[in-house]
Amino acid sequence: MQVRLWVPNLTGENARSFEDAAAGIDGVTAVDTWKGKAEIAVLKTDAIPSIVAALRKAGFEIRTDDDAAIEAPPARAAQAADGVHHVYVDGMTCRSCEITIERKFKRVRGVRHADADAARGVVKIVCEDGCVPDVGALRAALKGHEYSVRGLGAADDPMASAEKPSFMRLVGLFALVLLLGSLLSKLGLFGRQAEVGATIGVAAALVLGLVAGTSSCIAVSGGLLLSSAAKFRERYGGLSAVGRMRPVFMFVAGRTLSYGILGGVIGAVGKAFTPSPLVTGALIVAAAAFMLIMGLDMLKIAPPWLKSILPRMPKSLSHRIMDAEGKEHPVMPALLGAGTFFLPCGFTQSLQLYALTTGSFMKGALVLGAFALGTAPALLTLGWASSSLKGNAGKLFFQFSGALVVVLGLWNIQNGFTVAGYPLALPDLSPASGAVAAGADAGANLPKVVNGKQVITMDVGGPNGPYYPDVLTVKAGTPVRWEINGVNVAGCISYLQSRQLGVGLSLKQGPNVAEFTPPTPGSYVFSCSMGMYRGTINVVS
Amino acid sequence: MTTTLKITGMHCASCKTLIEDVCGDVKGVRSASVDPKTGLAVIEHDDALDPAALVNEIRGLGDYGAAIV
């Protein structure tokens, strides 16, 4: 028979939990809900009082058309003491997974209510009388299914409570990131360059690291750190502050170690690690794509298929490791930190060049190791902020980092393609943009020819911008003599490259010369070694 | 007795698991097996159990349709 119940606090949001609660009660065969009322099908009329009692216990106000018939015991007063916990579960893909897990968890002792969210991989559990659900019991409940319980997270974890931000909020976040970015670049923070003289001590390298920590160099490493720490925290949201900082420490330790060791190798071998622009570009793009996806994920706007293209540990392996230790392998952030050695940054490149000249393992190791150590405070602060801010501040910081990582990702994808010789026609995100272009009629003014060579001149690092002029025009087929005046060459700008034109040279202060013969007409991009600063050579017929 | 239900709306292996699980919890059901490809659920249960209760149970999940074949 059908029974109508009046449920004043039944809304669209909690309808599902009402249905779940009602369906779990003995004697109920069907449930239907509307706003403020519900209809349930019951096997026998005399089951109604216990049903009403059970629904009241689940937190719903229940009245029926005939209240006298269901004199139920009063709802327990202990509800306020019930604890809300977030459990992280791997392997949920759809609505049926959610229901399956909710059903399984509700049978675990002490669990009054479970609410699974497959998209976020989180199950919210309401535990009776402030009890803490036993992770072992939860795991046992899902035994034989394709799911794995990672562990409990903090209820006030911004990660767990972060909802998908509204469109306006997203717009605001990105506007804030871009505004801050352009403001800082106007203040010359991103343009800051490293001056590496003929000799440099360990202390100087340390100071250089401190400086680099506030420069554009943090863009790549910091972005990687933020996103990997976020991922780590989301997956293994431990409760202790130390536990949360662990991936950050691992990242910084891995980075310092790899800089030390590889710096030493460079010193000993006397050969700098300079992969071809194509490889460097691919590395930057790969790191940037990782950041982009992670950033979108942090903002909760990454579609599931996008996340699935991120490399993952094989399931059997991750199961084995997690079952053994209950947490992720700690080496992951350390490896990521170590890998930052290969990500180009003006500071590290000039230090690598210096290590090259030392000819000794110890000196090279000390200088680069000290540099990496110098960048540690900035990275640790970033990591600390991302892992310990809670509540609204944490949520805001988290979403801001997400937007920041997305912007950095986009910017670095552009840089990577430029380095590889395939510049993208994206709106220019580079803080160096705004350099004066060389006149609109540049195409008409071909350079004069001296000794059979077209002579073009350009200032690097001068007051008019990184490259001045940054648009040059030459005629196809005739050799070009490119006279480059190094006004202030330091950092990544000290290397000029264009893969398509076959140009790649380290610039010195004062006059430099590059020679090439422009092939077919077209527009060719040249850039610094990071791809951050760019210029164009137009080849006309 | 054995009841065969035609279930619509299943899209993955979890649906199969879920429906088998839900049916298995109904009093009087001895075994339930769902083939997600054909959409057929074969349920063995006591004669006292009204198959309509199974249909209600599955429909109650919200996403599925169920009909006795």
Chai-1 contact restraints between the chains, C-beta under 6 A:
chainA,res_idxA,chainB,res_idxB,connection_type,confidence,min_distance_angstrom,max_distance_angstrom,comment,restraint_id
A,A23,B,G60,contact,1.0,0.0,6.0,A-B,restraint_1
A,T29,B,A53,contact,1.0,0.0,6.0,A-B,restraint_2
A,T29,B,N56,contact,1.0,0.0,6.0,A-B,restraint_3
A,A30,B,N56,contact,1.0,0.0,6.0,A-B,restraint_4
A,A30,B,G60,contact,1.0,0.0,6.0,A-B,restraint_5
A,C94,B,C12,contact,1.0,0.0,6.0,A-B,restraint_6
A,C94,B,S14,contact,1.0,0.0,6.0,A-B,restraint_7
A,R95,B,D63,contact,1.0,0.0,6.0,A-B,restraint_8
A,S96,B,S14,contact,1.0,0.0,6.0,A-B,restraint_9
A,S96,B,C15,contact,1.0,0.0,6.0,A-B,restraint_10
A,S96,B,L18,contact,1.0,0.0,6.0,A-B,restraint_11
A,C97,B,S14,contact,1.0,0.0,6.0,A-B,restraint_12
A,I99,B,L18,contact,1.0,0.0,6.0,A-B,restraint_13
A,T100,B,T17,contact,1.0,0.0,6.0,A-B,restraint_14
A,T100,B,L18,contact,1.0,0.0,6.0,A-B,restraint_15
